[in-house]
Amino acid sequence: INIDVRSHTDSRANDAYNMALSGRRAKSTVDYLISKGISKTRLTSKGYGESQLVNHCSNGVPCTKAEHQLNRRSEFIVELKK
């Protein structure tokens, strides 16, 4: 299998910071998976910052902490190798 790690942030910091943060989060996740024995050749990653929010909590929109938390995530896309 191949695993694509896609990391995201909420919209509370500026866009550039969030993009860099999500990139670090994705890299950290990949590093952890490698430390657990998953081959680096099976892993890809990318940070998306706040570009793919799962709710309405974009820049300037008042939201609760719980609503912002939904956007702070890493997704794992698993593909079967053929």
N, C-alpha and C positions, 0 to 999 in steps of 0.2 A: 504494500500500500504506500501511497504518497500522502503527505499531510501538508496542507497550506494553512498557515496561521495568519489570521487577519485580526489585527488589534484596533480598538476604537477608544475614543475619549468622549467625555461630555463637552459641553460648549462653554464652560465657565472661564477658561483661560483664553488667550488670543489664539487665532487660527494657526500661526506658525509654531507656537509653543506646543499646541495639541498635536500637530503633525509629528514633531520631533518626539514627543512623549509616546505616542502610539508606536512609532518606529522602535524606540527603546523597549517598549513593552513586548512587541513582537519578537525582537532579538532575544530578550530575556527568556521568553517562553521557549523558543527554539533551543537556546543553550541548555535549559532545564531538560528538555526532551533528549537532547544529545547525551547529557549526563546520566540519563536513565537507560542508555543503550540503543537509542534509535539512531540509525545512520543519518549523517548530515545530508547525504545524497537524496534522501527521501523527503526532506523538509524544505519548504519555501515559506517566506513570510513577507508581510507588508503592513505598514501602519497607515490607517485611513483618517486619523485625527477625528474631527467631528463631521466629516463629510457624509457619513451614513448613519444618522441618528435613527433610533427605533421609535421615537415619539416626537412630540411638538417642541421639545426643549432646545431650540436653537438660540443663537445670540440675542440677548435682550428680552427673552421670554421668561417671565417668572415661573419657576418650577420648584417643587420640593426636593429635598436631598434624595429621597427615594426615587423620584422621577429621573434625576440626573444619574443616579447609580445605574439605571437600566442601560444607559449609553456607554458606561465604562465596562468594556468586555473584550474578550478574545474569542474568536470563532475558529473552529477547527473544521476545515473542509477535507474530508477523507475521500481519496480516489483509489479505486482498485487498479493496480498496475496490470496491464494486459500484455 
